Amino acid sequence: MRADRAWPENGVAPGESSQLRNGVFTHYFVEGLRGAANSGGKTTSAQQAFEYAAPRTSEHAAGQLPQLMDRRGKKFALTSR
């Protein structure tokens, strides 16, 4: 599984957020893994965490366009509660 972030057209690496205390995508991806991406479910897949994090990342940090490159999708559980 690979989760990539596309860099803005100006070639500047996306920065981290001191407010979030981490990279923007990483913050939302971990938040998704902790249950926000699958409320009520026992497992969270890479795809679910990505689908939670991607729009929040783009909204929070203009120019960041996360991309998920994985063929396992929702079958690849990353966390279990």
N, CA, C and O atoms as a MOPAC input file, in Angstrom:
PM7 MOZYME 1SCF
protein

 N      0.83800 1    -1.16600 1     0.00000 1
 C      0.00000 1     0.00000 1     0.00000 1
 C      0.88400 1     1.23000 1     0.00000 1
 O      1.88100 1     1.29200 1     0.71800 1
 N      0.51500 1     2.19400 1    -0.80100 1
 C      1.20500 1     3.48000 1    -0.83000 1
 C      0.18000 1     4.57500 1    -0.77400 1
 O     -0.81400 1     4.54000 1    -1.49800 1
 N      0.40800 1     5.53700 1     0.06800 1
 C     -0.41000 1     6.74300 1     0.07700 1
 C      0.53600 1     7.88600 1    -0.25200 1
 O      1.43700 1     8.19600 1     0.52700 1
 N      0.33600 1     8.50200 1    -1.38500 1
 C      1.21800 1     9.57100 1    -1.83400 1
 C      0.49600 1    10.89700 1    -1.78300 1
 O     -0.72900 1    10.97700 1    -1.88500 1
 N      1.30300 1    11.94400 1    -1.62200 1
 C      0.77500 1    13.30000 1    -1.71400 1
 C      1.39200 1    13.94700 1    -2.93900 1
 O      2.60600 1    13.89500 1    -3.13500 1
 N      0.56900 1    14.54400 1    -3.74200 1
 C      1.09300 1    15.27900 1    -4.89300 1
 C      1.54200 1    16.65400 1    -4.41600 1
 O      0.81800 1    17.33200 1    -3.68800 1
 N      2.72400 1    17.05900 1    -4.82300 1
 C      3.23600 1    18.36100 1    -4.42400 1
 C      2.58900 1    19.45200 1    -5.25800 1
 O      2.19800 1    19.20900 1    -6.40000 1
 N      2.47300 1    20.64000 1    -4.71000 1
 C      1.89700 1    21.74800 1    -5.47900 1
 C      2.70800 1    22.00500 1    -6.74100 1
 O      3.86700 1    21.60400 1    -6.84400 1
 N      2.09000 1    22.66800 1    -7.68100 1
 C      2.73800 1    22.93900 1    -8.96100 1
 C      4.01600 1    23.75200 1    -8.81500 1
 O      4.89100 1    23.66700 1    -9.67600 1
 N      4.14800 1    24.54100 1    -7.74300 1
 C      5.34800 1    25.35500 1    -7.59100 1
 C      6.54500 1    24.53900 1    -7.12000 1
 O      7.64100 1    25.08200 1    -6.98300 1
 N      6.35600 1    23.23700 1    -6.86800 1
 C      7.45400 1    22.36000 1    -6.50300 1
 C      7.87900 1    22.43700 1    -5.04800 1
 O      8.83700 1    21.77400 1    -4.65100 1
 N      7.19700 1    23.21900 1    -4.25900 1
 C      7.53400 1    23.35600 1    -2.84000 1
 C      6.90200 1    22.20600 1    -2.06700 1
 O      5.71600 1    21.91500 1    -2.22200 1
 N      7.70300 1    21.56400 1    -1.24200 1
 C      7.19300 1    20.43800 1    -0.45300 1
 C      6.10800 1    20.91800 1     0.49200 1
 O      6.22000 1    21.99300 1     1.08100 1
 N      5.04400 1    20.11200 1     0.63900 1
 C      3.98000 1    20.50900 1     1.55700 1
 C      4.51300 1    20.55500 1     2.98700 1
 O      5.23600 1    19.65800 1     3.41900 1
 N      4.15500 1    21.59100 1     3.70000 1
 C      4.65200 1    21.76500 1     5.05600 1
 C      3.81100 1    21.04600 1     6.08400 1
 O      2.73100 1    20.52900 1     5.79700 1
 N      4.33200 1    21.03400 1     7.26700 1
 C      3.61000 1    20.46200 1     8.38200 1
 C      2.82800 1    21.57300 1     9.06000 1
 O      3.10000 1    22.75700 1     8.86400 1
 N      1.87200 1    21.17700 1     9.84500 1
 C      1.05000 1    22.13900 1    10.55100 1
 C      1.41400 1    22.13800 1    12.02600 1
 O      1.28800 1    21.11700 1    12.70100 1
 N      1.86100 1    23.27200 1    12.52100 1
 C      2.16300 1    23.34600 1    13.95300 1
 C      0.88300 1    23.23400 1    14.77100 1
 O      0.90600 1    22.76400 1    15.90800 1
 N     -0.22400 1    23.66200 1    14.19600 1
 C     -1.51700 1    23.55200 1    14.87700 1
 C     -1.90300 1    22.08400 1    15.06100 1
 O     -2.43000 1    21.70600 1    16.10800 1
 N     -1.64300 1    21.26200 1    14.05300 1
 C     -1.98900 1    19.83900 1    14.12600 1
 C     -0.86700 1    19.01000 1    14.74300 1
 O     -1.06700 1    17.84900 1    15.09800 1
 N      0.30700 1    19.60900 1    14.86900 1
 C      1.49400 1    18.96700 1    15.44400 1
 C      1.96700 1    17.76900 1    14.62100 1
 O      2.50000 1    16.80300 1    15.16600 1
 N      1.77000 1    17.84200 1    13.30600 1
 C      2.16900 1    16.76100 1    12.41700 1
 C      1.95300 1    17.21900 1    10.98500 1
 O      1.49200 1    18.33500 1    10.74400 1
 N      2.28700 1    16.35100 1    10.03400 1
 C      1.92400 1    16.62000 1     8.65400 1
 C      0.40100 1    16.58000 1     8.55100 1
 O     -0.24700 1    15.82200 1     9.27200 1
 N     -0.16200 1    17.37200 1     7.68100 1
 C     -1.61600 1    17.47000 1     7.57300 1
 C     -2.23300 1    16.11500 1     7.21800 1
 O     -3.16800 1    15.66600 1     7.88000 1
 N     -1.71000 1    15.46500 1     6.17600 1
 C     -2.25800 1    14.16900 1     5.78500 1
 C     -2.08900 1    13.15000 1     6.91200 1
 O     -3.01900 1    12.40700 1     7.22500 1
 N     -0.90700 1    13.11700 1     7.51700 1
 C     -0.64700 1    12.15900 1     8.59800 1
 C     -1.62400 1    12.36100 1     9.74800 1
 O     -2.14500 1    11.39300 1    10.30100 1
 N     -1.86800 1    13.59600 1    10.10400 1
 C     -2.81000 1    13.89200 1    11.18900 1
 C     -4.18800 1    13.29200 1    10.91500 1
 O     -4.74500 1    12.58800 1    11.75700 1
 N     -4.72500 1    13.57300 1     9.74300 1
 C     -6.06900 1    13.09000 1     9.42700 1
 C     -6.10300 1    11.58600 1     9.17500 1
 O     -7.10000 1    10.93600 1     9.48900 1
 N     -5.04300 1    11.02600 1     8.62000 1
 C     -4.98700 1     9.58200 1     8.39000 1
 C     -5.00400 1     8.84100 1     9.72900 1
 O     -5.74400 1     7.87100 1     9.89200 1
 N     -4.20300 1     9.28900 1    10.67300 1
 C     -4.17400 1     8.66700 1    12.00600 1
 C     -5.51100 1     8.86800 1    12.71400 1
 O     -6.00300 1     7.95600 1    13.37900 1
 N     -6.09500 1    10.04100 1    12.57800 1
 C     -7.41400 1    10.29700 1    13.15800 1
 C     -8.43500 1     9.30200 1    12.60000 1
 O     -9.27900 1     8.78400 1    13.33100 1
 N     -8.34200 1     9.04800 1    11.30300 1
 C     -9.22500 1     8.06500 1    10.67600 1
 C     -8.99100 1     6.67100 1    11.20900 1
 O     -9.94600 1     5.93300 1    11.45400 1
 N     -7.71900 1     6.29400 1    11.39700 1
 C     -7.39000 1     4.97400 1    11.93800 1
 C     -7.89200 1     4.80600 1    13.36600 1
 O     -8.20500 1     3.69300 1    13.79000 1
 N     -7.96600 1     5.88100 1    14.09100 1
 C     -8.42000 1     5.82000 1    15.48600 1
 C     -9.93400 1     5.70400 1    15.59700 1
 O    -10.47200 1     5.69200 1    16.70400 1
 N    -10.61900 1     5.61900 1    14.47700 1
 C    -12.04700 1     5.36200 1    14.50500 1
 C    -12.91800 1     6.34700 1    13.76200 1
 O    -14.06600 1     6.03300 1    13.44900 1
 N    -12.41000 1     7.52500 1    13.47100 1
 C    -13.23500 1     8.52900 1    12.80000 1
 C    -13.64800 1     8.10800 1    11.39000 1
 O    -14.67200 1     8.56100 1    10.87900 1
 N    -12.85200 1     7.24100 1    10.76300 1
 C    -13.14800 1     6.80500 1     9.39600 1
 C    -14.16700 1     5.67800 1     9.35700 1
 O    -14.71700 1     5.38200 1     8.29600 1
 N    -14.42400 1     5.05500 1    10.47600 1
 C    -15.32800 1     3.90700 1    10.49700 1
 C    -16.05300 1     3.84600 1    11.83200 1
 O    -15.83800 1     2.93000 1    12.62700 1
 N    -16.90100 1     4.81300 1    12.06800 1
 C    -17.60200 1     4.84800 1    13.34300 1
 C    -18.51300 1     3.63700 1    13.47700 1
 O    -19.30800 1     3.33600 1    12.58700 1
 N    -18.38600 1     2.96800 1    14.57600 1
 C    -19.20600 1     1.79900 1    14.83800 1
 C    -18.62600 1     0.49800 1    14.33800 1
 O    -19.09200 1    -0.57000 1    14.73700 1
 N    -17.62100 1     0.55000 1    13.47600 1
 C    -17.01700 1    -0.66500 1    12.95400 1
 C    -15.88600 1    -1.15600 1    13.84400 1
 O    -15.33800 1    -0.41000 1    14.65600 1
 N    -15.55500 1    -2.41800 1    13.67100 1
 C    -14.47100 1    -2.98600 1    14.47600 1
 C    -13.11600 1    -2.86400 1    13.80500 1
 O    -12.08900 1    -2.91400 1    14.48200 1
 N    -13.09000 1    -2.70700 1    12.50200 1
 C    -11.82400 1    -2.57000 1    11.78400 1
 C    -11.86400 1    -1.32800 1    10.90400 1
 O    -12.92900 1    -0.86800 1    10.49200 1
 N    -10.69500 1    -0.80800 1    10.63200 1
 C    -10.56600 1     0.32500 1     9.72200 1
 C     -9.55600 1    -0.05500 1     8.65500 1
 O     -8.43500 1    -0.45600 1     8.96800 1
 N     -9.94700 1     0.06900 1     7.40800 1
 C     -9.05500 1    -0.28500 1     6.30000 1
 C     -8.23400 1     0.92400 1     5.87400 1
 O     -8.53000 1     2.06400 1     6.23200 1
 N     -7.20300 1     0.63900 1     5.10500 1
 C     -6.38200 1     1.70800 1     4.54300 1
 C     -7.23200 1     2.63400 1     3.68800 1
 O     -7.07100 1     3.85400 1     3.73100 1
 N     -8.13400 1     2.05500 1     2.91600 1
 C     -8.97600 1     2.87000 1     2.04200 1
 C     -9.90700 1     3.76100 1     2.85200 1
 O    -10.09000 1     4.93000 1     2.51300 1
 N    -10.49900 1     3.22400 1     3.91900 1
 C    -11.38900 1     4.03200 1     4.75200 1
 C    -10.63700 1     5.19400 1     5.39400 1
 O    -11.12600 1     6.32400 1     5.40300 1
 N     -9.45100 1     4.91900 1     5.93000 1
 C     -8.65800 1     5.98100 1     6.54900 1
 C     -8.25100 1     7.01500 1     5.50500 1
 O     -8.25600 1     8.21500 1     5.77600 1
 N     -7.89700 1     6.54200 1     4.30900 1
 C     -7.52900 1     7.46100 1     3.23500 1
 C     -8.72200 1     8.31300 1     2.81700 1
 O     -8.59300 1     9.52800 1     2.66300 1
 N     -9.88000 1     7.68700 1     2.63400 1
 C    -11.07200 1     8.43000 1     2.21500 1
 C    -11.49500 1     9.45600 1     3.26300 1
 O    -12.11700 1    10.46300 1     2.92400 1
 N    -11.17400 1     9.21800 1     4.49900 1
 C    -11.42500 1    10.18300 1     5.56900 1
 C    -10.40200 1    11.31900 1     5.48500 1
 O    -10.76300 1    12.49100 1     5.59300 1
 N     -9.12600 1    10.97100 1     5.29300 1
 C     -8.04700 1    11.95100 1     5.35900 1
 C     -7.91900 1    12.83000 1     4.11600 1
 O     -7.63100 1    14.02100 1     4.23300 1
 N     -8.12500 1    12.27000 1     2.94800 1
 C     -7.85800 1    13.00500 1     1.69900 1
 C     -8.62000 1    14.32300 1     1.57700 1
 O     -7.99200 1    15.35500 1     1.34500 1
 N     -9.94800 1    14.33400 1     1.72300 1
 C    -10.64600 1    15.61400 1     1.56000 1
 C    -10.30400 1    16.62400 1     2.65700 1
 O    -10.27400 1    17.82900 1     2.41100 1
 N    -10.04900 1    16.12700 1     3.85900 1
 C     -9.68500 1    17.01900 1     4.96100 1
 C     -8.30100 1    17.63200 1     4.72400 1
 O     -8.05700 1    18.79400 1     5.05000 1
 N     -7.41000 1    16.82900 1     4.15400 1
 C     -6.07300 1    17.32300 1     3.83600 1
 C     -6.15600 1    18.42400 1     2.78200 1
 O     -5.55700 1    19.48700 1     2.94200 1
 N     -6.89300 1    18.17000 1     1.71500 1
 C     -7.02400 1    19.15700 1     0.63600 1
 C     -7.70200 1    20.42800 1     1.11800 1
 O     -7.36200 1    21.52600 1     0.67700 1
 N     -8.66400 1    20.27800 1     2.02600 1
 C     -9.37100 1    21.43500 1     2.57400 1
 C     -8.45100 1    22.25600 1     3.48700 1
 O     -8.47000 1    23.48700 1     3.45600 1
 N     -7.66100 1    21.57000 1     4.28600 1
 C     -6.78500 1    22.23500 1     5.25600 1
 C     -5.54300 1    22.82900 1     4.59200 1
 O     -5.08900 1    23.90500 1     4.98000 1
 N     -5.00200 1    22.14600 1     3.61200 1
 C     -3.75600 1    22.57200 1     2.97100 1
 C     -3.94400 1    22.60400 1     1.46400 1
 O     -3.75800 1    21.59900 1     0.77900 1
 N     -4.31000 1    23.76200 1     0.96500 1
 C     -4.53700 1    23.91500 1    -0.47500 1
 C     -3.31100 1    23.45800 1    -1.25200 1
 O     -2.18200 1    23.79200 1    -0.89300 1
 N     -3.53200 1    22.70200 1    -2.30500 1
 C     -2.44100 1    22.23600 1    -3.14100 1
 C     -1.99100 1    20.82400 1    -2.82500 1
 O     -1.26900 1    20.22000 1    -3.61800 1
 N     -2.40200 1    20.27900 1    -1.68000 1
 C     -2.05300 1    18.89900 1    -1.36500 1
 C     -3.16900 1    18.00100 1    -1.89400 1
 O     -4.33800 1    18.17000 1    -1.54700 1
 N     -2.79000 1    17.05200 1    -2.73300 1
 C     -3.74900 1    16.15300 1    -3.35400 1
 C     -3.34500 1    14.71100 1    -3.07000 1
 O     -2.67800 1    14.09400 1    -3.90100 1
 N     -3.72600 1    14.15900 1    -1.93000 1
 C     -3.33300 1    12.78600 1    -1.59100 1
 C     -3.88200 1    11.78000 1    -2.60900 1
 O     -4.97500 1    11.95500 1    -3.14800 1
 N     -3.10500 1    10.73000 1    -2.85700 1
 C     -3.51200 1     9.67200 1    -3.77500 1
 C     -3.22500 1     8.32900 1    -3.12200 1
 O     -2.16600 1     8.14300 1    -2.52300 1
 N     -4.14600 1     7.40800 1    -3.23200 1
 C     -3.97100 1     6.06500 1    -2.68300 1
 C     -3.68200 1     5.11800 1    -3.83300 1
 O     -4.42900 1     5.06200 1    -4.80900 1
 N     -2.59400 1     4.37800 1    -3.71000 1
 C     -2.22100 1     3.41300 1    -4.73900 1
 C     -2.16800 1     2.03900 1    -4.08900 1
 O     -1.14200 1     1.61800 1    -3.55400 1
 N     -3.29800 1     1.35500 1    -4.15000 1
 C     -3.42700 1     0.07700 1    -3.45000 1
 C     -4.51500 1    -0.73900 1    -4.13100 1
 O     -5.56200 1    -0.20300 1    -4.49300 1
 N     -4.27500 1    -2.01200 1    -4.30400 1
 C     -5.27600 1    -2.87900 1    -4.94100 1
 C     -6.09100 1    -3.66500 1    -3.92400 1
 O     -7.06100 1    -4.33300 1    -4.28200 1
 N     -5.70000 1    -3.58700 1    -2.66300 1
 C     -6.41100 1    -4.35500 1    -1.63600 1
 C     -7.64600 1    -3.64200 1    -1.12500 1
 O     -8.58900 1    -4.29300 1    -0.67600 1
 N     -7.66300 1    -2.32800 1    -1.18400 1
 C     -8.81700 1    -1.54200 1    -0.79200 1
 C     -9.32000 1    -1.83100 1     0.60000 1
 O     -8.54700 1    -1.91000 1     1.55500 1
 N    -10.61500 1    -1.98700 1     0.70500 1
 C    -11.24400 1    -2.14500 1     2.01400 1
 C    -10.95200 1    -3.47800 1     2.66800 1
 O    -11.28500 1    -3.66700 1     3.83800 1
 N    -10.34700 1    -4.40100 1     1.96100 1
 C    -10.03100 1    -5.69800 1     2.53300 1
 C     -8.75400 1    -5.66000 1     3.36400 1
 O     -8.46600 1    -6.60200 1     4.10300 1
 N     -7.99600 1    -4.58800 1     3.25000 1
 C     -6.72300 1    -4.46800 1     3.94100 1
 C     -6.92700 1    -3.68200 1     5.23900 1
 O     -6.78700 1    -2.45900 1     5.26300 1
 N     -7.26000 1    -4.40200 1     6.32100 1
 C     -7.52000 1    -3.75700 1     7.60300 1
 C     -6.21100 1    -3.33400 1     8.25200 1
 O     -5.26000 1    -4.11200 1     8.32100 1
 N     -6.17400 1    -2.10700 1     8.72200 1
 C     -4.98600 1    -1.60000 1     9.40300 1
 C     -5.15700 1    -1.57400 1    10.90900 1
 O     -4.18500 1    -1.73800 1    11.64600 1
 N     -6.37200 1    -1.37000 1    11.37200 1
 C     -6.62100 1    -1.33600 1    12.81100 1
 C     -7.84000 1    -2.17900 1    13.13300 1
 O     -8.71600 1    -2.40200 1    12.29800 1
 N     -7.86300 1    -2.62700 1    14.34500 1
 C     -8.98900 1    -3.42900 1    14.81900 1
 C     -9.27100 1    -3.03600 1    16.25400 1
 O     -8.35500 1    -2.86300 1    17.05800 1
 N    -10.56400 1    -2.89600 1    16.56900 1
 C    -10.94000 1    -2.53000 1    17.93500 1
 C    -11.67200 1    -3.65800 1    18.59700 1
 O    -12.07200 1    -3.53900 1    19.75600 1

